[in-house]
Amino acid sequence: SAVISQKPSRDICQRGTSLTIQCQVDSQVTMMFWYRQQPGQSLTLIATANQGSEATYESGFVIDKFPISRPNLTFSTLTVSNMSPEDSSIYLCSVEEQTETEAFFGQGTRLTVV
Amino acid sequence: GENVEQHPSTLSVQEGDSAVIKCTYSDSASNYFPWYKQELGKGPQLIIDIRSNVGEKKDQRIAVTLNKTAKHFSLHITETQPEDSAVYFCAATPGGSYIPTFGRGTSLIVHP
């Protein structure tokens, strides 16, 4: 199993600013993902964080708004840029070691944009 | 792509009762069906999973059933306890994929 440390756990930000969320895993993992969970909603995949190359974004999410870095197999960051109140959500880092297996999640970052 | 429907969105039971949450999926290529529990302020955590070659799986008070023909699967919790109160998500993952599609979640409330 993988243990994921995600920081910060919560933040309140002014609109127009940016926030970078960090995800640190205790072991090397093949796949890392970033999800958004809006209040009372399901988990929506933002992108797959690829080690050493550009992230793969899902429909509706773009690199300019959600730049992602993954410098190695244990660490990734997600930046929420030029924030608006609609970006208020929980952002979750997730990792998987093989296909069709358990996904491990960080504790999430609860973001409020005012 | 895959589409997962989950019902009910909210489920309120008395301690000791059973709780059942149902999900349907659309992609016949899905082979892996995990269930996650999310407590307040935490990330989702796997509680049980089932693969397409199995019809039922049980782990103490929790069981999952799968009907591949009808494309539906269910989570059964018996003898519910207040600590079972949480949001539960079902998911379906196509064969060869890392990426699950999640249902919208069920908020389970167990009253003491």
HADDOCK unambig.tbl for C-alpha pairs under 7 A between the chains (distance, minus, plus):
assign (segid A and resid 41 and name CA) (segid B and resid 104 and name CA) 5.80 0.50 0.50
assign (segid A and resid 42 and name CA) (segid B and resid 102 and name CA) 6.56 0.50 0.50
assign (segid A and resid 42 and name CA) (segid B and resid 103 and name CA) 6.32 0.50 0.50
assign (segid A and resid 42 and name CA) (segid B and resid 104 and name CA) 4.36 0.50 0.50
assign (segid A and resid 42 and name CA) (segid B and resid 105 and name CA) 6.05 0.50 0.50
assign (segid A and resid 43 and name CA) (segid B and resid 102 and name CA) 6.38 0.50 0.50
assign (segid A and resid 96 and name CA) (segid B and resid 98 and name CA) 6.94 0.50 0.50
assign (segid A and resid 98 and name CA) (segid B and resid 98 and name CA) 6.81 0.50 0.50
assign (segid A and resid 99 and name CA) (segid B and resid 96 and name CA) 5.69 0.50 0.50
assign (segid A and resid 99 and name CA) (segid B and resid 97 and name CA) 5.20 0.50 0.50
assign (segid A and resid 99 and name CA) (segid B and resid 98 and name CA) 4.41 0.50 0.50
assign (segid A and resid 100 and name CA) (segid B and resid 32 and name CA) 5.64 0.50 0.50
assign (segid A and resid 100 and name CA) (segid B and resid 93 and name CA) 6.16 0.50 0.50
assign (segid A and resid 100 and name CA) (segid B and resid 95 and name CA) 6.75 0.50 0.50
assign (segid A and resid 100 and name CA) (segid B and resid 96 and name CA) 6.65 0.50 0.50
assign (segid A and resid 100 and name CA) (segid B and resid 97 and name CA) 6.10 0.50 0.50
assign (segid A and resid 100 and name CA) (segid B and resid 98 and name CA) 5.77 0.50 0.50
assign (segid A and resid 102 and name CA) (segid B and resid 46 and name CA) 6.79 0.50 0.50
assign (segid A and resid 104 and name CA) (segid B and resid 45 and name CA) 6.92 0.50 0.50
assign (segid A and resid 105 and name CA) (segid B and resid 43 and name CA) 5.44 0.50 0.50
assign (segid A and resid 105 and name CA) (segid B and resid 44 and name CA) 6.17 0.50 0.50
assign (segid A and resid 106 and name CA) (segid B and resid 43 and name CA) 5.53 0.50 0.50
assign (segid A and resid 107 and name CA) (segid B and resid 41 and name CA) 6.89 0.50 0.50
assign (segid A and resid 107 and name CA) (segid B and resid 42 and name CA) 4.46 0.50 0.50
assign (segid A and resid 107 and name CA) (segid B and resid 43 and name CA) 4.18 0.50 0.50
assign (segid A and resid 108 and name CA) (segid B and resid 42 and name CA) 6.46 0.50 0.50
assign (segid A and resid 108 and name CA) (segid B and resid 43 and name CA) 5.72 0.50 0.50
